[in-house]
């Protein structure tokens, strides 16, 4: 089967990592995968066997924003036409909303072959802080892309947000959790790293406002945890400096380390006493599963999205209320009494099982 993945760049984020993991898994199953990135940025190694292409828009004209989506769609069409000289694509997966807006304007791929992979909660990420008429206008633009379309949601919460909160009627839909190459992650996690033998809590994720690093810093200060707090990720230097200033104000600057994203964060995750996610919203929460695979107890706010679907059974003890005090209490409880993580929980996220669910979409009928 010939499969096309399209994404608007590959910076160090969860959705981007999912695309690469999924692509590698499909190649290993014998499928031909093309991955088109709509920007040059790439913080990950591209797996072998993938036809990776950058479809870059280099327009510098003053009115470039006005014509951006249609212009980039035409560039994508040209790349698809050239790629299909080797045979037509059987199915196309578009990842992230900016990409979806461009793919929705393609003229060379049948709509029955396109599946939009929605990784986040639109009502939170795009609408929460807007007021009318801006909120109405943005909602209308979102509905224009997904109304009567085919959608893969990474969690039940994401699908509910799209169909109920935004009231979008879909032609077909599926909920497929993100795939993880368990053996590969565990192999990478065994590699040496710079902080071996230390006691610490870790957060891995982009430095973005909705990740609520301020909440994590306040909770860590209140928790009384004796170890270090490692904050690992990329983001604007201004935002990082603000967080460093907060750590100093809270009196934990000497216990807090800000580190850039690294291609292999798994040894850092495996050797942590716990991994913490402090977000206001998470479409899925890849890093929680990665912690489970590394046998590291995960802690997360009980925010809208995937964490409550991931942390169940004994692991549900790691879910906290969405405030400093609640997160501090949960962090301390898990530090003192970590939950057991069994292999059954880990195997549910295996790459082959997830890839088969994606492949099955090519045969779905209305």
C-alpha positions in Angstrom: 0.0 0.0 0.0 1.2 3.5 -0.8 0.7 5.9 2.0 1.3 9.7 2.2 1.8 11.5 5.5 1.7 15.3 5.5 2.7 17.6 8.4 3.7 21.2 8.8 7.3 20.7 10.0 9.0 18.3 12.4 10.0 20.3 15.5 10.4 18.5 18.8 6.7 17.9 19.6 4.5 14.9 20.4 2.5 14.9 17.2 5.6 15.1 15.1 7.2 12.1 17.0 3.9 10.2 16.5 4.1 10.8 12.7 7.6 9.4 12.5 6.9 6.4 14.7 3.8 5.6 12.7 5.7 6.0 9.4 8.5 3.7 10.6 6.0 1.1 11.7 4.2 1.1 8.4 7.5 0.8 6.5 8.5 -2.2 8.6 5.1 -3.8 7.8 6.0 -3.6 4.1 4.1 -0.5 3.1 5.5 2.4 1.0 5.4 5.6 3.0 6.1 9.2 1.7 6.4 11.9 4.4 5.9 15.5 3.1 7.0 18.2 5.6 5.7 21.7 4.7 8.6 23.4 6.5 12.4 22.6 6.7 12.5 22.4 10.5 13.3 18.9 11.7 14.5 18.0 15.2 14.2 14.2 14.7 16.1 11.6 12.7 14.1 10.4 9.7 13.7 6.6 9.9 15.2 4.6 7.1 12.9 3.5 4.2 10.7 6.7 4.3 10.5 8.9 1.2 11.0 12.2 3.1 10.5 15.4 1.2 10.3 19.1 2.2 7.6 21.1 0.3 8.9 24.5 1.2 7.1 27.8 0.5 9.6 30.5 -0.2 7.3 33.3 -1.1 8.6 36.7 0.2 5.9 39.0 -1.3 4.2 41.5 1.0 0.8 39.8 0.5 2.1 36.3 1.1 -0.2 35.8 4.2 -3.3 36.5 2.2 -2.6 33.8 -0.4 -0.6 31.4 1.8 -3.0 28.5 2.1 -3.9 28.3 -1.5 -0.3 28.9 -2.6 1.1 26.1 -0.3 -1.7 23.8 -1.4 -0.6 24.2 -5.1 3.0 23.4 -4.1 1.7 20.3 -2.3 -0.3 19.3 -5.4 2.9 19.6 -7.5 4.8 17.3 -5.1 1.9 14.8 -5.0 1.7 14.7 -8.8 5.4 14.0 -9.1 5.3 11.4 -6.3 2.4 9.6 -7.9 4.4 9.0 -11.1 5.4 5.8 -9.1 1.8 5.0 -8.5 -1.2 6.6 -6.8 -1.4 6.9 -3.0 -4.0 4.6 -1.4 -4.5 6.8 1.6 -3.4 10.2 2.9 -3.0 11.2 6.5 -2.8 14.9 7.4 -1.4 15.9 10.8 -2.0 19.1 12.7 -4.5 21.9 12.0 -2.2 24.1 9.9 -1.5 21.1 7.6 -5.2 20.2 7.5 -6.1 23.7 6.2 -3.6 23.2 3.4 -4.5 19.6 2.6 -8.2 20.6 2.5 -7.4 22.7 -0.6 -5.6 20.0 -2.6 -7.0 19.3 -6.0 -5.3 16.1 -6.9 -6.3 13.7 -4.1 -9.8 12.3 -3.7 -11.5 13.3 -0.5 -12.3 9.6 0.2 -8.6 9.0 0.6 -7.9 11.8 3.0 -8.0 11.3 6.8 -7.3 14.3 9.1 -5.4 13.2 12.2 -6.5 15.5 15.0 -4.1 15.6 17.9 -5.5 18.4 20.1 -8.6 20.0 21.6 -9.8 22.8 19.3 -12.2 24.3 21.8 -9.3 24.8 24.2 -6.3 25.6 21.9 -8.1 27.9 19.5 -11.4 29.1 21.0 -11.0 29.4 24.8 -9.4 32.9 24.9 -11.3 34.4 21.9 -14.4 36.6 22.1 -17.1 37.1 19.6 -16.9 37.7 16.7 -13.3 36.4 16.6 -14.5 33.1 18.3 -17.3 32.7 15.7 -15.0 33.4 12.8 -12.3 30.9 14.0 -15.0 28.2 14.7 -16.3 28.7 11.2 -12.9 28.2 9.7 -12.3 25.0 11.7 -15.7 23.6 10.7 -15.0 24.4 7.0 -12.0 22.0 7.1 -13.6 19.1 9.0 -17.3 19.2 8.2 -18.3 15.9 6.5 -14.6 14.9 6.5 -12.8 11.7 7.7 -11.1 12.2 11.0 -8.8 10.1 13.2 -8.8 11.4 16.8 -6.0 10.4 19.1 -8.3 10.1 22.1 -12.1 9.9 22.8 -11.9 13.3 24.4 -10.5 14.8 21.2 -13.3 13.3 19.1 -15.9 14.5 21.6 -14.5 18.0 21.5 -14.8 18.0 17.7 -18.3 16.5 17.3 -20.0 17.8 20.5 -18.3 21.1 21.5 -17.8 22.3 18.0 -20.8 20.4 16.6 -19.0 19.2 13.5 -20.6 16.3 11.6 -18.1 13.9 10.3 -18.3 11.5 7.3 -16.3 8.8 9.1 -14.3 8.9 12.3 -12.0 6.7 14.3 -10.3 6.9 17.7 -6.7 5.5 17.5 -4.2 6.1 20.3 -0.7 7.1 19.3 1.8 4.3 18.5 5.0 3.6 20.4 7.9 1.4 19.4 8.2 -0.2 22.8 11.4 -2.2 22.2 13.2 0.8 20.6 12.2 3.1 23.4 13.4 0.7 26.0 16.7 0.2 24.1 17.3 3.9 23.9 16.4 4.3 27.6 19.3 2.0 28.5 21.9 4.4 27.1 24.1 6.4 29.4 23.3 10.0 30.1 24.6 13.0 32.0 22.6 12.8 35.2 23.0 9.2 36.3 22.6 8.4 40.0 20.7 11.6 40.8 17.3 11.9 42.4 14.9 14.0 40.3 11.5 14.7 38.9 11.3 15.4 35.1 9.0 17.2 32.8 9.5 16.8 29.0 7.5 19.0 26.7 7.5 22.3 24.8 7.7 25.5 26.8 4.3 26.7 25.9 1.7 28.5 28.1 -0.9 25.7 28.0 1.7 23.3 29.5 1.5 25.4 32.6 5.1 25.2 33.7 4.3 27.9 36.3 1.9 25.4 37.9 4.6 22.7 38.0 7.1 25.1 39.5 4.7 26.2 42.3 3.7 22.6 42.9 7.3 21.4 43.1 8.1 24.2 45.6 5.1 23.1 47.8 5.7 19.4 47.5 8.8 19.2 49.7 10.3 16.7 47.3 14.1 16.6 48.1 15.4 15.9 44.6 15.9 18.1 41.6 13.3 19.2 39.0 14.4 18.8 35.4 12.5 20.9 32.8 13.4 19.6 29.3 12.1 21.1 26.1 12.3 23.9 23.6 10.4 27.2 23.4 10.8 30.9 23.3 13.7 32.3 25.3 11.5 35.0 26.8 9.1 32.4 28.2 11.9 30.3 29.6 13.5 33.4 31.3 10.1 34.2 32.9 10.0 30.6 34.3 13.5 30.9 35.6 12.6 34.1 37.4 9.6 32.3 38.9 11.8 29.5 40.1 14.0 32.1 41.8 11.0 33.8 43.4 9.8 30.4 44.8 13.2 29.7 46.2 13.8 26.6 44.1 16.3 28.0 41.5 19.1 25.9 42.9 16.9 22.7 42.6 15.5 23.4 39.0 17.3 22.8 35.8 16.1 24.0 32.4 17.5 21.8 29.6 16.9 21.9 25.8 15.1 19.1 24.1 17.4 16.2 23.2 16.9 13.6 20.5 16.9 10.8 23.1 15.2 11.9 26.3 14.4 8.3 27.3 17.4 7.7 29.7 16.3 10.9 31.4 12.8 9.6 31.7 13.7 6.1 32.8 16.0 7.3 35.6 13.6 9.9 37.0 11.6 9.1 40.2 8.5 10.4 38.3 7.5 12.3 35.2 5.0 15.2 35.6 2.6 16.8 33.2 1.0 20.0 34.5 -1.0 21.0 31.4 -4.4 22.7 31.1 -5.2 20.5 28.2 -3.6 17.5 26.4 -5.0 15.9 23.2 -3.3 12.6 24.2 -0.2 12.9 26.3 2.5 10.9 24.5 5.1 11.5 27.2 2.9 9.8 29.8 2.9 6.6 27.8 6.7 7.0 27.2 7.1 7.2 31.0 5.0 4.0 31.4 7.2 2.2 28.8 10.3 3.3 30.8 8.7 2.0 34.0 8.7 5.6 35.4 5.6 6.6 37.4 3.6 9.3 35.6 1.8 12.2 37.2 -0.6 14.5 35.4 -3.3 17.0 36.0 -6.7 15.6 35.3 -7.0 18.0 32.4 -9.4 17.7 29.4 -8.0 15.3 26.9 -6.0 12.0 27.0 -4.4 11.7 30.4 -7.5 10.2 32.1 -7.6 7.6 29.3 -4.0 6.7 29.8 -3.7 6.7 33.6 -6.2 4.2 34.7 -6.2 1.4 37.3 -3.3 1.7 39.7 -1.8 4.5 37.6 -4.9 6.7 38.2 -3.3 7.6 41.5 -1.1 9.9 39.4 -4.0 12.1 38.4 -4.2 15.4 40.3 -6.6 18.3 40.5 -5.7 21.2 38.2 -4.1 23.5 40.9 -0.8 23.9 42.6 -1.9 22.2 45.9 -3.5 19.2 44.2 -0.5 18.6 42.0 2.0 19.1 44.9 0.1 16.5 47.0 0.0 13.9 44.1 3.6 14.4 43.3 4.6 13.8 47.0 2.3 10.7 47.2 3.8 9.2 44.1 7.3 10.1 45.2 6.7 8.2 48.5 4.7 5.3 47.1 5.1 4.8 43.4 2.5 2.6 41.6 3.5 -0.7 39.9 3.6 -0.7 36.1 2.8 -4.0 34.4 3.7 -5.3 30.9 0.0 -5.5 29.9 -0.4 -1.7 30.3 2.8 -1.2 28.2 1.9 -3.6 25.4 -1.4 -1.9 24.6 0.5 0.9 22.9 2.6 -1.4 20.7 3.4 0.1 17.2 2.2 -2.9 15.1 -1.3 -3.0 16.7 -1.8 0.7 16.2 -0.5 0.6 12.6 -3.0 -2.1 11.7 -5.8 0.2 12.9 -4.5 2.9 10.5 -4.2 0.5 7.6 -7.8 -0.7 8.2 -9.0 2.8 7.4 -8.1 2.4 3.7 -10.8 -0.3 3.5 -13.6 1.5 5.4 -16.8 2.3 3.5 -19.4 4.9 4.3 
